[in-house]
Every structure is written in C-alpha cells, then in structure tokens.
Amino acid sequence: MDFILNFPTDWKNNYFEKKILRFENVTFYSSEEIPFGNLPTILEIINLGQTSNDLSTERSNFIVIRQKIKIITNAGIRVIEFSNCQFVDK
C-alpha cells in the first residue's frame, strides 16, 4: 500500500518533494475520516507496537508478526498493520 506525500524537505523555503510512504504486506487498514475538501495532512503517527497472530496447526508452527500504527490526520484517523514500511523517492 502506497501513500503519496508532499514531504517537507526545506521548511525555511517552504519546499516539498513527492515521496512515497510504502507499507508492505498490509493485513489490516482502517480509515475513519470525514469528507474533506483537500488532501489530508498527517499530524501525528503513533506506534501501537507489534501484533502477532498464531496460525499454527497440529502439523506446523506459524506465527505472523506485524507492526501496527495509528496515523492521525486533520480529517480523521487511519490504522495500519504491516510487516515493513519505508520512504521511496517518487
């Protein structure tokens, strides 16, 4: 899952660059935002820690571990569970 951001690279001169915030192996995504007339602004990202799901059977041991974050925007809240996250130049 990719979020395309106008990322501030020079606050003093009000300069922004297009960046991609890429989430890999997303297993959960929830968006609770109000209708908004413009693109939302990320105000805060809260680390909710690791989650683990035991998918083991009698024959195999299989535990899935994911990171979970909450993204607070000026339009509402998004929650994502994923295995890896990185910034990518667009």
HELIX and SHEET records of a PDB file:
SHEET    1   A 3 ASP A   2  ASP A  10  0                                        
SHEET    2   A 3 TYR A  15  GLU A  24 -1                                        
SHEET    3   A 3 ASN A  84  ASP A  89 -1                                        
SHEET    1   B 4 PHE A  28  GLU A  33  0                                        
SHEET    2   B 4 GLY A  76  PHE A  82 -1                                        
SHEET    3   B 4 ILE A  63  THR A  73 -1                                        
SHEET    4   B 4 ILE A  42  ASP A  54 -1                                        
END                                                                             
